[in-house]
Amino acid sequence: MTWSKIIGCFDRKEQLPLRQDFYDEKGRLVRQMTFDQVRELGGRRIPTRMTIIPRSEDKKGHQTSITYDQMSFDVDVDEQVFSLSNLCRGR
């Protein structure tokens, strides 16, 4: 899907995302992503839950949540992991 605009709302003090609103080509709010349950993981304060809520009438009451239990930052990753051939293979 192509978005006509995405509006983000952030906590200025903590410098963390709070919400993102996704709009379709006609300017209608189609999807909303919220960020919450802020805690420290991997030595950084981050939102540990992201919830995507469809805003269309046919998807009313549906949502998808992703919760992070562990997080590592500044990890060395072999450049070949992101080579075109590896990405095409799905490895």
CNS distance restraints for C-alpha pairs under 8 A (distance, minus, plus):
assign (resid   2 and name CA) (resid  24 and name CA) 6.92 0.50 0.50
assign (resid   2 and name CA) (resid  25 and name CA) 7.39 0.50 0.50
assign (resid   3 and name CA) (resid  22 and name CA) 6.42 0.50 0.50
assign (resid   3 and name CA) (resid  23 and name CA) 5.58 0.50 0.50
assign (resid   3 and name CA) (resid  24 and name CA) 5.00 0.50 0.50
assign (resid   3 and name CA) (resid  25 and name CA) 6.32 0.50 0.50
assign (resid   4 and name CA) (resid  22 and name CA) 7.93 0.50 0.50
assign (resid   4 and name CA) (resid  23 and name CA) 5.70 0.50 0.50
assign (resid   4 and name CA) (resid  24 and name CA) 5.30 0.50 0.50
assign (resid   4 and name CA) (resid  25 and name CA) 4.87 0.50 0.50
assign (resid   4 and name CA) (resid  26 and name CA) 7.67 0.50 0.50
assign (resid   4 and name CA) (resid  27 and name CA) 6.78 0.50 0.50
assign (resid   5 and name CA) (resid  22 and name CA) 6.26 0.50 0.50
assign (resid   5 and name CA) (resid  23 and name CA) 5.41 0.50 0.50
assign (resid   5 and name CA) (resid  24 and name CA) 7.32 0.50 0.50
assign (resid   5 and name CA) (resid  27 and name CA) 7.85 0.50 0.50
assign (resid   6 and name CA) (resid  20 and name CA) 6.56 0.50 0.50
assign (resid   6 and name CA) (resid  21 and name CA) 5.52 0.50 0.50
assign (resid   6 and name CA) (resid  22 and name CA) 4.69 0.50 0.50
assign (resid   6 and name CA) (resid  23 and name CA) 6.29 0.50 0.50
assign (resid   7 and name CA) (resid  20 and name CA) 5.52 0.50 0.50
assign (resid   7 and name CA) (resid  21 and name CA) 5.14 0.50 0.50
assign (resid   7 and name CA) (resid  22 and name CA) 6.77 0.50 0.50
assign (resid   8 and name CA) (resid  17 and name CA) 7.36 0.50 0.50
assign (resid   8 and name CA) (resid  18 and name CA) 7.69 0.50 0.50
assign (resid   8 and name CA) (resid  19 and name CA) 5.79 0.50 0.50
assign (resid   8 and name CA) (resid  20 and name CA) 4.34 0.50 0.50
assign (resid   8 and name CA) (resid  21 and name CA) 6.48 0.50 0.50
assign (resid   9 and name CA) (resid  17 and name CA) 6.22 0.50 0.50
assign (resid   9 and name CA) (resid  18 and name CA) 5.54 0.50 0.50
assign (resid   9 and name CA) (resid  19 and name CA) 5.16 0.50 0.50
assign (resid   9 and name CA) (resid  20 and name CA) 6.26 0.50 0.50
assign (resid  10 and name CA) (resid  15 and name CA) 6.57 0.50 0.50
assign (resid  10 and name CA) (resid  16 and name CA) 5.62 0.50 0.50
assign (resid  10 and name CA) (resid  17 and name CA) 4.37 0.50 0.50
assign (resid  10 and name CA) (resid  18 and name CA) 5.13 0.50 0.50
assign (resid  10 and name CA) (resid  19 and name CA) 7.03 0.50 0.50
assign (resid  11 and name CA) (resid  15 and name CA) 5.33 0.50 0.50
assign (resid  11 and name CA) (resid  16 and name CA) 5.29 0.50 0.50
assign (resid  11 and name CA) (resid  17 and name CA) 6.24 0.50 0.50
assign (resid  11 and name CA) (resid  18 and name CA) 6.47 0.50 0.50
assign (resid  12 and name CA) (resid  16 and name CA) 7.22 0.50 0.50
assign (resid  16 and name CA) (resid  46 and name CA) 6.94 0.50 0.50
assign (resid  16 and name CA) (resid  47 and name CA) 7.43 0.50 0.50
assign (resid  17 and name CA) (resid  35 and name CA) 6.35 0.50 0.50
assign (resid  17 and name CA) (resid  47 and name CA) 7.75 0.50 0.50
assign (resid  18 and name CA) (resid  34 and name CA) 5.82 0.50 0.50
assign (resid  18 and name CA) (resid  35 and name CA) 4.95 0.50 0.50
assign (resid  18 and name CA) (resid  36 and name CA) 6.84 0.50 0.50
assign (resid  19 and name CA) (resid  32 and name CA) 7.10 0.50 0.50
assign (resid  19 and name CA) (resid  33 and name CA) 5.52 0.50 0.50
assign (resid  19 and name CA) (resid  34 and name CA) 4.32 0.50 0.50
assign (resid  19 and name CA) (resid  35 and name CA) 5.95 0.50 0.50
assign (resid  20 and name CA) (resid  32 and name CA) 5.75 0.50 0.50
assign (resid  20 and name CA) (resid  33 and name CA) 5.10 0.50 0.50
assign (resid  20 and name CA) (resid  34 and name CA) 6.52 0.50 0.50
assign (resid  21 and name CA) (resid  29 and name CA) 6.75 0.50 0.50
assign (resid  21 and name CA) (resid  30 and name CA) 7.81 0.50 0.50
assign (resid  21 and name CA) (resid  31 and name CA) 6.14 0.50 0.50
assign (resid  21 and name CA) (resid  32 and name CA) 4.61 0.50 0.50
assign (resid  21 and name CA) (resid  33 and name CA) 6.52 0.50 0.50
assign (resid  22 and name CA) (resid  29 and name CA) 5.86 0.50 0.50
assign (resid  22 and name CA) (resid  30 and name CA) 5.82 0.50 0.50
assign (resid  22 and name CA) (resid  31 and name CA) 5.12 0.50 0.50
assign (resid  22 and name CA) (resid  32 and name CA) 6.07 0.50 0.50
assign (resid  23 and name CA) (resid  27 and name CA) 5.40 0.50 0.50
assign (resid  23 and name CA) (resid  28 and name CA) 5.18 0.50 0.50
assign (resid  23 and name CA) (resid  29 and name CA) 4.48 0.50 0.50
assign (resid  23 and name CA) (resid  30 and name CA) 5.43 0.50 0.50
assign (resid  23 and name CA) (resid  31 and name CA) 7.12 0.50 0.50
assign (resid  24 and name CA) (resid  28 and name CA) 5.49 0.50 0.50
assign (resid  24 and name CA) (resid  29 and name CA) 6.68 0.50 0.50
assign (resid  24 and name CA) (resid  30 and name CA) 6.29 0.50 0.50
assign (resid  29 and name CA) (resid  55 and name CA) 6.53 0.50 0.50
assign (resid  30 and name CA) (resid  54 and name CA) 6.06 0.50 0.50
assign (resid  30 and name CA) (resid  55 and name CA) 4.93 0.50 0.50
assign (resid  30 and name CA) (resid  56 and name CA) 5.85 0.50 0.50
assign (resid  31 and name CA) (resid  52 and name CA) 6.90 0.50 0.50
assign (resid  31 and name CA) (resid  53 and name CA) 5.69 0.50 0.50
assign (resid  31 and name CA) (resid  54 and name CA) 4.46 0.50 0.50
assign (resid  31 and name CA) (resid  55 and name CA) 5.23 0.50 0.50
assign (resid  31 and name CA) (resid  56 and name CA) 7.73 0.50 0.50
assign (resid  32 and name CA) (resid  52 and name CA) 5.69 0.50 0.50
assign (resid  32 and name CA) (resid  53 and name CA) 5.17 0.50 0.50
assign (resid  32 and name CA) (resid  54 and name CA) 6.45 0.50 0.50
assign (resid  32 and name CA) (resid  55 and name CA) 7.09 0.50 0.50
assign (resid  33 and name CA) (resid  50 and name CA) 6.66 0.50 0.50
assign (resid  33 and name CA) (resid  51 and name CA) 5.44 0.50 0.50
assign (resid  33 and name CA) (resid  52 and name CA) 4.36 0.50 0.50
assign (resid  33 and name CA) (resid  53 and name CA) 6.24 0.50 0.50
assign (resid  34 and name CA) (resid  50 and name CA) 5.64 0.50 0.50
assign (resid  34 and name CA) (resid  51 and name CA) 5.21 0.50 0.50
assign (resid  34 and name CA) (resid  52 and name CA) 6.58 0.50 0.50
assign (resid  35 and name CA) (resid  47 and name CA) 5.64 0.50 0.50
assign (resid  35 and name CA) (resid  48 and name CA) 7.48 0.50 0.50
assign (resid  35 and name CA) (resid  49 and name CA) 5.77 0.50 0.50
assign (resid  35 and name CA) (resid  50 and name CA) 4.70 0.50 0.50
assign (resid  35 and name CA) (resid  51 and name CA) 6.61 0.50 0.50
assign (resid  36 and name CA) (resid  47 and name CA) 5.00 0.50 0.50
assign (resid  36 and name CA) (resid  48 and name CA) 6.47 0.50 0.50
assign (resid  36 and name CA) (resid  49 and name CA) 5.43 0.50 0.50
assign (resid  36 and name CA) (resid  50 and name CA) 6.72 0.50 0.50
assign (resid  37 and name CA) (resid  47 and name CA) 5.41 0.50 0.50
assign (resid  37 and name CA) (resid  48 and name CA) 5.44 0.50 0.50
assign (resid  37 and name CA) (resid  49 and name CA) 5.85 0.50 0.50
assign (resid  38 and name CA) (resid  45 and name CA) 6.42 0.50 0.50
assign (resid  38 and name CA) (resid  46 and name CA) 5.26 0.50 0.50
assign (resid  38 and name CA) (resid  47 and name CA) 4.07 0.50 0.50
assign (resid  38 and name CA) (resid  48 and name CA) 5.76 0.50 0.50
assign (resid  38 and name CA) (resid  49 and name CA) 7.88 0.50 0.50
assign (resid  39 and name CA) (resid  44 and name CA) 7.95 0.50 0.50
assign (resid  39 and name CA) (resid  45 and name CA) 5.18 0.50 0.50
assign (resid  39 and name CA) (resid  46 and name CA) 5.77 0.50 0.50
assign (resid  39 and name CA) (resid  47 and name CA) 6.49 0.50 0.50
assign (resid  39 and name CA) (resid  48 and name CA) 6.77 0.50 0.50
assign (resid  40 and name CA) (resid  44 and name CA) 5.12 0.50 0.50
assign (resid  40 and name CA) (resid  45 and name CA) 4.21 0.50 0.50
assign (resid  40 and name CA) (resid  46 and name CA) 6.22 0.50 0.50
assign (resid  41 and name CA) (resid  45 and name CA) 6.37 0.50 0.50
assign (resid  41 and name CA) (resid  46 and name CA) 6.93 0.50 0.50
assign (resid  41 and name CA) (resid  69 and name CA) 7.84 0.50 0.50
assign (resid  41 and name CA) (resid  70 and name CA) 6.13 0.50 0.50
assign (resid  41 and name CA) (resid  71 and name CA) 5.55 0.50 0.50
assign (resid  41 and name CA) (resid  72 and name CA) 7.62 0.50 0.50
assign (resid  42 and name CA) (resid  70 and name CA) 7.09 0.50 0.50
assign (resid  42 and name CA) (resid  71 and name CA) 5.13 0.50 0.50
assign (resid  42 and name CA) (resid  72 and name CA) 5.03 0.50 0.50
assign (resid  42 and name CA) (resid  73 and name CA) 6.40 0.50 0.50
assign (resid  48 and name CA) (resid  67 and name CA) 5.49 0.50 0.50
assign (resid  48 and name CA) (resid  68 and name CA) 4.98 0.50 0.50
assign (resid  48 and name CA) (resid  69 and name CA) 7.27 0.50 0.50
assign (resid  49 and name CA) (resid  65 and name CA) 6.73 0.50 0.50
assign (resid  49 and name CA) (resid  66 and name CA) 5.56 0.50 0.50
assign (resid  49 and name CA) (resid  67 and name CA) 4.32 0.50 0.50
assign (resid  49 and name CA) (resid  68 and name CA) 6.38 0.50 0.50
assign (resid  50 and name CA) (resid  65 and name CA) 5.56 0.50 0.50
assign (resid  50 and name CA) (resid  66 and name CA) 5.24 0.50 0.50
assign (resid  50 and name CA) (resid  67 and name CA) 6.55 0.50 0.50
assign (resid  51 and name CA) (resid  63 and name CA) 6.77 0.50 0.50
assign (resid  51 and name CA) (resid  64 and name CA) 5.57 0.50 0.50
assign (resid  51 and name CA) (resid  65 and name CA) 4.19 0.50 0.50
assign (resid  51 and name CA) (resid  66 and name CA) 6.42 0.50 0.50
assign (resid  52 and name CA) (resid  63 and name CA) 5.59 0.50 0.50
assign (resid  52 and name CA) (resid  64 and name CA) 5.21 0.50 0.50
assign (resid  52 and name CA) (resid  65 and name CA) 6.34 0.50 0.50
assign (resid  53 and name CA) (resid  62 and name CA) 6.55 0.50 0.50
assign (resid  53 and name CA) (resid  63 and name CA) 4.61 0.50 0.50
assign (resid  53 and name CA) (resid  64 and name CA) 6.73 0.50 0.50
assign (resid  54 and name CA) (resid  59 and name CA) 5.96 0.50 0.50
assign (resid  54 and name CA) (resid  60 and name CA) 6.97 0.50 0.50
assign (resid  54 and name CA) (resid  62 and name CA) 6.69 0.50 0.50
assign (resid  54 and name CA) (resid  63 and name CA) 6.58 0.50 0.50
assign (resid  55 and name CA) (resid  59 and name CA) 6.85 0.50 0.50
assign (resid  55 and name CA) (resid  60 and name CA) 6.64 0.50 0.50
assign (resid  56 and name CA) (resid  60 and name CA) 6.47 0.50 0.50
assign (resid  77 and name CA) (resid  81 and name CA) 7.19 0.50 0.50
assign (resid  79 and name CA) (resid  83 and name CA) 6.94 0.50 0.50
assign (resid  80 and name CA) (resid  86 and name CA) 7.25 0.50 0.50
assign (resid  81 and name CA) (resid  86 and name CA) 6.23 0.50 0.50
assign (resid  81 and name CA) (resid  87 and name CA) 7.54 0.50 0.50
assign (resid  81 and name CA) (resid  91 and name CA) 7.69 0.50 0.50
assign (resid  82 and name CA) (resid  86 and name CA) 6.39 0.50 0.50
assign (resid  82 and name CA) (resid  87 and name CA) 6.10 0.50 0.50
assign (resid  83 and name CA) (resid  87 and name CA) 6.18 0.50 0.50
assign (resid  84 and name CA) (resid  88 and name CA) 6.10 0.50 0.50
assign (resid  85 and name CA) (resid  89 and name CA) 6.25 0.50 0.50
assign (resid  86 and name CA) (resid  90 and name CA) 6.19 0.50 0.50
assign (resid  86 and name CA) (resid  91 and name CA) 5.67 0.50 0.50
assign (resid  87 and name CA) (resid  91 and name CA) 6.45 0.50 0.50
